[in-house]
Amino acid sequence: MKCAECGAGIVGGAYKSGHFAYYRCGKALRQGPKACPGHWLPRETIEGFVIDKIKTYILTDDNLRELVELTNEEILNLSENSEEKIKELEAQTKDIDSRLDRLYEALETGKLDLGELAPRISDLISRKKDLQQAIIEVQESGCEEPINAANVDEIKRYVDDLRVVLNSASVLEQKAFLRSFVKRIDVSKSDVTINYTLPMPPLNDYRETVGVLGFKQNGGRYWI
């Protein structure tokens, strides 16, 4: 989590009593509220909010099916892009061959001498070699073990495991899971923006901004 007011990292802590665990802007903690007006964020509220978003967007059958479709579209696009790239490179190679043929013909008929043609022929041959190498590289990348299209039923089995991770795994396992889907969380005075690692249904957007619940002060402490 990052503070949207100053860019500092949001850090966690707890009062000595242990009854109030919180997150707050690191700059505000070190230098005071004049340095940054970052709010106190009760830990259970902000963590529960993020986990609920993940459950809402990923761990449901309808949204899971949409994510699988998006993944399959990306796989298809990668395959189609490779084929188009090869066709483009082959067309450029054919054009160079045609130009070389014309230069060789000019040399044979004596229209131009070797001194004039040699640099142009050398340049075209070098460019043709580069194109041929590029074609080989694209073809080799396509010869790797193909990525199978995602299957909704298979993915559901993984999702059952993910639900267990969110509900009962260790803190380290939960953090690793969340980082797979959440790139960054920006916290401002009025709202929280979650930046996802992939477009989330239903809007297929990488970002979501929601208003922060109202804060009230009680004995010097801020609560949601």
C-alpha positions, 0 to 999 in steps of 0.5 A: 500500500502507498499513500496517495498524498505523499507517495510514502509506503503505508506501514502497519503497527499496533498500540502497546495495549495490542487492542488496536492494530492499524496501517498509516502513512510511514511519513506521517508516523515518522514526521507527524501529521503536518508532514502528511495528513494520512489517515489511520486505517484499522488493519482488519477493515482494510485487509478484509476489504481487499480480500473481499474484493478478491473473493468477489472478482475471482472466486465466483463461477461467473467471474471465473468463467469471464477471466478464463475467456480473457485468458484464452483470447490472449493465448489466441492473440499470441498465436495469431500475432506470430503468424502475422509477424512471419508473413510480414518478415517473409514479404520483406525478404521477398522484396529484398530478393526482387531488388537484388535480382534487379541489381544483378541484372543491371550488373550483367547487362553492364548498365552499372559497374560493380563499384556502384552496385557492390555497396547496395548489394552488400547492404541488401544481403545483410538485411536479408540475413537479419530478416531470415534470422528474425523468422527463425526466432519467431518460428522457434518461439512458436515451436515451444510446448503450446499453451493449452486453453484454460478449462473452467472446470479445471480452474475451479479446482484451483479456486477451491485451493485458493479459498483455503489459502485466503481463509486459513493459510499462513500470513506469508501464503496469503500475502503471496496470493494477494500479490498475484492479483494486486499490484498496488493499493493507493490510499488517499484522504477520501478513497482507496484505489486497488491496482490489479495485475489483470483486468477484473470483471465486470468492467475488465479494468485494471483499477478500481477506486472506492470511497473510504468509510467515514473516520471518527476520532475517539480519545485521540485514535481514528476508527472507521 
